[in-house]
Amino acid sequence: MEQPKPRTMPTQEQLRTWRSYIETAEALQARLAARLQSESSLSTGDYQVLLALSEAEQKTLRSSELATLVGWERSRLSHHLGRMEKRGLIARNACAEAVHGIDVQATDAGLETFRAGSVPHLRAVRELFLDAFSAEQLGQIGELTAALRRNLGLDDGAAR
């Protein structure tokens, strides 16, 4: 029977690659977040919530489903939804099917804010990310991302 290979520590080159990847991803996220906020008054959290709701049937999701989709703890989501509700972006209602369930629905104002914010946000995605690469490189990034998602046990690699 073959013994498993012992795991070794990452090499200096591997660590440089890792650090470069993490620092670049964080810088990209920070720049996208800053542009989204300045151009639409939406935070990245607002955008994530409104994106999930805009794709949902009747623009409504159970709060537990929404938490799973955006990858947040329920308490974080609850606090964030409270702020969004005060701004008129979403409405929360008791769920008809479950005594303790809450339905979260995008309001007309929330959907309009989301649509208006999507145009400059997608422009920023193009300028800051897509324009940096050739079509071939984007294909390679897609393959690399799919491999990483598989390694992390995430879905099949398809983005929402």
N, C-alpha and C positions, 0 to 999 in steps of 0.2 A: 504494500500500500504506500502510495506516494505521500510524503509529508507536505503540508501547505508551506508555501514560501513565506519566510518571515517578512513582515512589512518593514520597510526602511523609512527613515525620515526623508522628507523632500530634499532635493538637491538645492543648491543656491540658485541655479537657473530656474528650477520649478517654482521656488519661492518668489523670485523676481517676476515671473509670469503671473503668478497668483496675485501678488500685490498690485501689479500694473492693472490687471483685470478689475480687481475690487475698487481701486482708486478711480479708475476711469468710469466704471458703472456708477459709483457714487456721485462723481462730478456730473455725469450725464443726467442722472435723476434730479440732482439739485438744480441744474440749469433748466430742465423741463418744468420742474415745480415752480421755480421763480417766474418763468415766462407765463405759465398757466395762471398763476395768481395775479400777475400784473396785467395780463391781457383779458382776463375773464372774471376776476374776483372769486375764482373757484380754487380750493385747495386740491391737492392730488387725492385726498380722501373723499372730498365732495365729488370729484370726477369719477372715482372708482364706484361710489355708491350710485350715482346717477347713470353711469354706463350700465351697471348690472340691472338697474330698474328699467332703463330704456329698452333693454333686450328681453325683458320678462313679459309674459302674457299679462295683458291689462296694466302693464307698467307697475306691477305689484308683486312683492315677494314677502314671505314670512321672514321675520327678523332673523330667525335661526338660519334659514337658507341664505339670506344676504350675508350674514357673518361668515359662513363657509365660503361663499363666492369671493368675497373680498379678502379672506384670510385673516380676519380679526377675531379677537376674543369678544364675547357678547357684551361685556361691560364697556369695552372701548367703543364698540358700535353704538351702544345705547347712548353714551355721552355725545358722540358725534352726531347721531340722528337728532338729539335734542337741539343742538346748535343749528342744524340744517332746517329743522321744523320752525324754529324761531325766525329764520330768514325766508320762510315760505317755499323752500325747495322741495320738501317732502311732507307727507301727512302720515301719522301713525294712527291705526284703528284696531280695535279689538278684533281678533280673528273669529269668524263665525264657526269654524270647525273645531277650535281648541280653546278651552277656557282661559288658559294662560298665554295663548299665542297672540302675537302682534303682527299685523300686516303693515308693511311699509309701502307707500305708493308715492311715485313721483307726481308732483303737482304740475299743472300746465306751466306755471312760472319756472319750476325746476327743469322741466324738459326744454323750455325755450332757452334758459340759461345754459344748459348742457349743450344744446345745438350751437348756440352762439360761441361758446367756449371751445367747441370741437374744431372749428375752422382754424383759429390761431394755434391751437395745440397740435393739430396734425401738421400744420406748416412748420412748427418747431421740431417735430419728430423728423420731418423730411430734412430740414436744414442741419440739425445737430447730429442725426444718426444716419439716415438713408443716404444723404449726399456724400458721406465720407467713403462710401464703398461702391465698387463696381457690381454689376448684376451677379457675376460669378462669386464675388466675395460675400454678397448677401446670401446666396445659396449655401455657401460654406458655413456662414453664421447660423443659418437655419438648421443645418445638419449637426453642428456642434451643440446648439441649444437643445435639440432633440436628444442627443446623447446624454447631456447633463441632466435633463429632465427625467430620462429613464433611470439614470444612476440615483437620482433623488426620490424615485418612486412617485413622480408626479404623473399627470395624465399623459395621453399619447403624444404630447408635444404641441397640440393645437392650441393656439392662443384663443382666449375668449373673444 
